Amino acid sequence: MRDVADVHFPKLSWLVPQQKLNSKTQIQRYHGPLLLSHGDKDRTIPYQLGRQLYESANEPKQWVRIENAGHNDWLCEAYLRQLEGFVASIAK
């Protein structure tokens, strides 16, 4: 969360508690299948921060880059195909 604050409010990001709202720490604790997606035009949470979060995650994991999608307009046919394939792969 602080990473996002650094992007939008760099002079105030110190107000965000680093330990309580640390997505990287939380995702490293998870050890199940993970599908993480991010719109490459997201202006709320920069794409690179989503990618860094994915890199911090444990296997098994899958990354889906949603082209031309922002923060709230990511639900599209390409994503649904990836989701279907991911669910099928863990159902085996």
C-alpha positions, -999 to +999 in steps of 0.1 A: +000+000+000+029+024+008+042+018-028+009+031-042+010+061-018+046+068-030+033+071-065+003+093-058+013+112-026+051+109-022+053+135+006+026+118+027+033+081+020+051+079+054+016+081+070+007+046+056+017+019+081+043-002+063+039-034+083+001-035+085-007-028+049+021-046+032+008-066+002+042-082-005+045-096+030+010-110+028+013-126-006+046-143+005+026-160+033+002-176+008+012-210-007-017-220-029-025-215-066-025-178-075-038-160-106-028-124-105-039-100-132-033-063-139-044-038-165-014-023-184-032+011-184-040+011-147-034+046-133-045+038-097-020+010-091+009+012-116+014-019-137+049-024-125+038-026-088+014-053-098+042-072-115+065-068-085+038-082-063+035-112-086+073-117-086+071-119-047+045-146-048+052-183-043+045-209-070+022-221-084+013-188-099+002-173-132+004-137-144-022-122-168-015-088-184-047-073-195-039-050-224-055-016-226-073-021-193-073+003-164-081-003-127-118-012-130-123-022-166-103-054-167-131-079-171-129-089-207-129-120-229-091-125-228-091-124-190-120-149-188-102-173-211-071-171-188-092-176-157-109-206-172-076-222-181-062-215-147-092-230-129-089-261-152-052-264-144-057-265-107-088-288-109-067-317-123 
